[in-house]
Amino acid sequence: MLKLSERSTKALGKIVTGDERLSPYRSGPSLVSLFNELGLNDVYGQGFPSRWAYTEESIRKLNGKPELFLLIEMVFDPREFLNTEFEITNALEFFNQYLSYEKHQVVLVGGYAKVRDLNGVDVNFVHPFKNSKNDAHIFIDEQVKKCDEKISSGDYYGAITNARSLVEAILTEIEKGLDVSAPEYDGDLVKLYKRVTKLLNLGPDRKDISDTLKQILTGLSSIIAGLAGLRNKMSDAHVASYKPSKHHAKLAVNSAKTICDFLFETKEYQGK
């Protein structure tokens, strides 16, 4: 998880407010609206602090949390720079000077801003259930946090267990949303994944997609099978046959996040 230094916090604040003249200007009400989207609950009015002070303090509240990634990706979204006098490359160069000391970097991928870990890319998956009171959504939020926390603390067995639990929860949630008559999950992750991909029309047997994309879809199926087997051999849910290392746990967690992100994006795209 990304934890900004005070210097980096101030640098990001200048991009958020637009005070460095490298990004669009945001008024006090706009800043409150931005941070409220990320879980804060502020009101703009009499006695409101200066824009820069409010922004820096709000960044500190998000520091070390998944919402910090969202904030960075939102303010560096290329669409924010359309029809303005500002070049996003200049803003990225300014902030990345500071962010590099935290071993991270903001890059543009497919037209969107993404935060990249320079020590080994960690997938940033933020689910759409933030602040939900639904028990299933709370469970998903817990699994995302536990995956990262356990890797950081060296609990690689636990991270692998949570990676599979995350995939199970996401697949179950998507299936219930698309099929009211969906059967109860029986613990067979591969079968569950096949049912969900059928609902999302993601089968590799489709005739209207390229061979390259079919290979990728087939690869995702293999990852699901691998997650199930990896958990059985190396997680804390069973007697482990050998001890996982950090790179094993990161592979499991990043693979799980990538699949979950892809499935949610697909569901949203098809819904539109």
BADO-761315 format. One record per residue (C-alpha): y negated, z, x negated. Coordinates in Angstrom, 1 decimal. Each point is the difference from the previous one (the first is absolute). Example, Ala and Ser with C-alpha at 12.3 -4.5 7.8 and 13.67 -1.06 7.14 Angstrom:
<atoms>
v | w | u
4.5 | 7.8 | -12.3 $
-3.4 | -0.7 | -1.4 $
</atoms>
This chain:
<atoms>
v | w | u
0.0 | 0.0 | 0.0 $
-3.5 | -0.9 | -1.3 $
-2.3 | 2.9 | -0.9 $
-3.5 | -1.1 | -1.0 $
-2.0 | 1.7 | -2.7 $
-3.5 | 1.1 | 0.9 $
-1.5 | -3.0 | -1.9 $
2.3 | -2.4 | 2.0 $
-0.9 | 1.8 | 3.2 $
-3.7 | -0.6 | -0.6 $
0.6 | -3.6 | -1.0 $
2.0 | -0.7 | 3.2 $
-2.8 | 1.7 | 1.9 $
-2.5 | -2.5 | -1.3 $
2.2 | -2.9 | 1.2 $
0.5 | 1.7 | 3.4 $
-3.7 | 0.6 | 0.6 $
-1.2 | -3.2 | -1.6 $
-2.5 | 1.9 | -2.2 $
1.2 | -1.7 | -3.2 $
-1.2 | -3.4 | 1.5 $
3.5 | -1.3 | -0.6 $
1.2 | 0.2 | 3.6 $
-1.4 | 0.0 | 3.5 $
-2.2 | 2.9 | 1.1 $
1.4 | 2.5 | 2.4 $
-2.3 | 2.2 | 2.2 $
0.8 | 3.6 | 0.8 $
1.6 | -0.8 | 3.4 $
2.1 | -2.8 | -1.6 $
1.2 | 2.4 | -2.7 $
1.0 | 2.6 | 2.6 $
1.8 | -2.7 | 2.0 $
1.9 | -1.1 | -3.1 $
1.2 | 3.4 | -1.0 $
0.9 | 0.9 | 3.6 $
2.4 | -3.0 | 0.0 $
1.7 | 1.7 | -2.9 $
0.6 | 3.3 | 1.8 $
-3.3 | 1.9 | -0.4 $
-1.8 | 1.3 | 3.1 $
-3.7 | -0.1 | -0.9 $
-3.1 | -0.5 | 2.2 $
-3.2 | -1.6 | -1.2 $
-3.2 | 1.8 | 1.1 $
-2.7 | 2.4 | -1.0 $
0.6 | 1.9 | -3.2 $
2.4 | -2.7 | -1.3 $
0.1 | 0.0 | -3.8 $
-1.1 | -2.9 | -2.2 $
2.2 | -3.1 | 0.2 $
1.3 | 0.3 | -3.6 $
0.8 | 3.8 | 0.3 $
1.9 | -0.5 | 3.3 $
1.9 | -2.9 | -1.5 $
1.0 | 1.8 | -3.1 $
1.1 | 3.1 | 1.9 $
2.0 | -2.2 | 2.4 $
1.8 | -1.7 | -2.8 $
0.9 | 3.4 | -1.5 $
1.6 | 0.9 | 3.4 $
2.2 | -3.1 | -0.2 $
0.7 | 0.3 | -3.7 $
3.7 | 0.2 | -0.8 $
1.0 | -1.2 | 3.5 $
1.3 | -3.3 | 1.3 $
-3.4 | -0.5 | 1.8 $
-1.7 | -0.4 | -3.3 $
1.9 | -3.3 | -0.5 $
-1.1 | -1.1 | 3.4 $
-3.6 | 0.8 | -0.8 $
0.0 | -2.0 | -3.2 $
1.8 | -3.0 | 1.6 $
-2.5 | 0.1 | 2.9 $
-3.2 | 0.0 | -2.1 $
1.4 | -2.7 | -2.3 $
1.2 | -2.2 | 2.8 $
-1.4 | -3.4 | -0.8 $
-1.1 | -0.5 | 3.6 $
-2.6 | 2.8 | -0.6 $
-1.7 | -2.3 | -2.5 $
-0.1 | -3.1 | 2.1 $
-3.5 | -1.3 | 0.8 $
-1.5 | 2.5 | -2.4 $
-1.8 | -0.4 | -3.3 $
2.7 | 2.1 | -1.8 $
3.0 | -1.3 | -2.0 $
3.2 | 2.1 | 0.4 $
1.0 | -0.7 | -3.6 $
-3.1 | 1.9 | -1.2 $
0.9 | 3.0 | 2.2 $
3.6 | -0.1 | -1.2 $
-1.0 | -0.2 | -3.6 $
-2.4 | 3.0 | 0.4 $
2.5 | 2.3 | 1.7 $
3.1 | -1.0 | -2.0 $
-1.8 | 1.2 | -3.2 $
0.3 | 3.5 | 1.4 $
3.3 | -0.4 | 1.9 $
1.8 | -1.2 | -3.2 $
-0.3 | 3.6 | -1.3 $
2.1 | 1.1 | 3.0 $
2.5 | -2.8 | -1.0 $
-0.7 | -2.0 | 3.1 $
-1.7 | -3.2 | 0.8 $
-1.3 | -1.8 | 3.1 $
1.2 | -3.6 | 0.3 $
-0.2 | -2.7 | 2.5 $
3.4 | -1.0 | 1.4 $
0.3 | -2.7 | 2.6 $
-3.6 | 0.4 | 0.9 $
0.1 | 3.8 | 0.4 $
-0.9 | 2.8 | -2.3 $
2.9 | 2.1 | -1.3 $
0.2 | 3.0 | -2.3 $
2.4 | -0.5 | -2.8 $
1.5 | 2.7 | -2.2 $
-0.3 | -1.1 | -3.7 $
2.9 | 2.3 | -1.0 $
2.4 | -2.0 | 2.3 $
-1.0 | -1.4 | 3.4 $
0.5 | 2.5 | 2.8 $
0.1 | -1.5 | 3.4 $
-2.7 | 1.4 | 2.3 $
1.4 | 0.2 | 3.5 $
-2.2 | 1.5 | 2.7 $
1.6 | 0.1 | 3.4 $
-2.0 | -0.5 | 3.2 $
0.8 | 3.4 | 1.5 $
-2.6 | 2.2 | -1.8 $
-1.0 | 3.0 | 2.1 $
2.7 | -0.7 | 2.6 $
1.6 | 3.0 | 1.7 $
3.2 | -1.8 | 0.6 $
2.9 | 1.7 | -1.7 $
1.5 | -3.3 | -1.3 $
-3.4 | -1.0 | -1.4 $
-0.5 | 3.4 | -1.7 $
3.4 | -0.4 | -1.6 $
-0.9 | -3.4 | -1.4 $
-3.2 | 1.4 | -1.4 $
2.0 | 2.8 | -1.6 $
2.4 | -2.4 | -1.6 $
-2.7 | -2.1 | -1.6 $
-1.7 | 3.1 | -1.5 $
3.3 | 1.5 | -1.2 $
1.1 | -3.2 | -1.7 $
-3.1 | 0.1 | -2.3 $
-0.1 | 3.7 | -0.4 $
3.7 | 0.2 | -1.1 $
-0.4 | -2.7 | -2.6 $
-3.1 | 1.8 | -1.3 $
1.9 | 3.3 | -0.2 $
3.1 | -1.5 | -1.6 $
2.3 | 0.4 | 3.1 $
1.5 | -3.5 | -0.2 $
3.0 | 0.9 | 2.1 $
-2.3 | 1.1 | 2.8 $
-2.3 | -3.1 | -0.3 $
3.0 | -2.3 | 0.5 $
1.1 | 2.0 | 3.1 $
-3.6 | -0.2 | 1.4 $
-0.1 | -3.8 | -0.7 $
3.0 | -0.6 | 2.2 $
-1.3 | 2.4 | 2.6 $
-3.3 | -1.9 | 0.1 $
1.8 | -3.3 | 0.6 $
2.2 | 1.5 | 2.7 $
-3.0 | 1.4 | 1.8 $
-2.1 | -3.2 | -0.2 $
2.9 | -2.2 | 1.1 $
0.8 | 2.4 | 2.9 $
-3.7 | 0.1 | 1.1 $
-0.3 | -3.8 | -0.1 $
3.2 | -0.5 | 1.9 $
-0.9 | 2.4 | 2.8 $
-3.4 | -1.8 | 0.3 $
1.6 | -3.4 | 0.4 $
3.2 | 0.9 | 1.9 $
-0.1 | 2.7 | 2.7 $
3.8 | -0.2 | 0.2 $
0.6 | 0.5 | -3.7 $
3.1 | 2.1 | -0.9 $
-0.3 | 3.4 | -1.7 $
0.0 | -0.3 | -3.8 $
3.5 | 0.8 | -1.2 $
-0.8 | 0.3 | -3.7 $
0.9 | -3.6 | -0.9 $
-3.1 | -1.2 | -1.7 $
1.2 | -3.5 | -0.6 $
0.8 | -0.5 | 3.7 $
-3.4 | 1.4 | 1.0 $
-1.8 | -2.3 | -2.3 $
1.9 | -3.0 | 1.3 $
-1.0 | 0.9 | 3.6 $
-3.7 | 0.4 | -0.9 $
-0.2 | -3.3 | -2.0 $
1.6 | -1.7 | 3.0 $
-2.7 | 1.4 | 2.3 $
-2.6 | -1.1 | -2.5 $
1.6 | -3.5 | -0.4 $
0.4 | 0.6 | -3.7 $
3.6 | -1.2 | -0.4 $
0.6 | -2.0 | -3.2 $
1.9 | -2.6 | 2.2 $
-3.2 | -1.3 | 1.5 $
-0.4 | -3.8 | -0.3 $
-3.8 | 0.0 | 0.0 $
-0.6 | 1.8 | -3.3 $
0.3 | -1.1 | -3.6 $
2.9 | 0.8 | -2.2 $
-2.2 | 2.1 | -2.2 $
-1.0 | 2.3 | 2.9 $
3.6 | 0.1 | 1.1 $
1.0 | 1.3 | -3.4 $
-2.7 | 2.7 | 0.3 $
1.2 | 1.1 | 3.4 $
3.6 | 0.1 | -1.3 $
-1.2 | 2.1 | -2.9 $
-1.6 | 2.5 | 2.4 $
3.4 | 0.4 | 1.7 $
1.6 | 0.6 | -3.4 $
-2.7 | 2.7 | -0.7 $
0.9 | 1.8 | 3.3 $
3.7 | 0.0 | -1.0 $
-1.0 | 1.2 | -3.4 $
-2.1 | 2.8 | 1.3 $
2.9 | 1.2 | 2.1 $
2.4 | -0.1 | -3.0 $
-2.5 | 1.4 | -2.5 $
-0.7 | 3.0 | 2.2 $
3.7 | 0.7 | 0.3 $
0.5 | -0.1 | -3.8 $
-3.2 | 1.6 | -1.2 $
-1.8 | 1.9 | 2.7 $
0.1 | 3.7 | 0.9 $
1.7 | -0.8 | 3.3 $
3.4 | -0.3 | -1.7 $
1.7 | 1.1 | -3.2 $
-1.6 | -2.4 | -2.5 $
2.2 | -2.1 | -2.2 $
-2.8 | -0.2 | -2.7 $
-3.5 | 1.2 | -0.5 $
-2.9 | -2.3 | 1.0 $
-3.0 | -0.5 | -2.3 $
-3.6 | -0.4 | 1.0 $
0.2 | -3.8 | -0.1 $
3.0 | 0.1 | 2.4 $
-1.9 | 2.2 | 2.4 $
-3.1 | -2.3 | -0.2 $
2.1 | -3.0 | 0.6 $
1.5 | 1.5 | 3.2 $
-3.4 | 1.3 | 1.3 $
-1.9 | -3.2 | -0.8 $
2.7 | -2.1 | 1.5 $
0.0 | 2.1 | 3.2 $
-3.8 | -0.2 | 0.3 $
-0.1 | -3.7 | -0.6 $
2.6 | -0.6 | 2.8 $
-1.8 | 2.3 | 2.4 $
-3.4 | -1.6 | -0.7 $
1.5 | -3.5 | 0.5 $
1.6 | 1.0 | 3.3 $
-3.1 | 1.5 | 1.4 $
-2.1 | -2.9 | -1.1 $
2.5 | -2.4 | 1.6 $
0.0 | 2.0 | 3.3 $
-3.8 | 0.0 | 0.1 $
-0.2 | -3.7 | -0.8 $
2.5 | -1.0 | 2.7 $
-1.8 | 2.3 | 2.4 $
-3.2 | -1.9 | -0.5 $
</atoms>
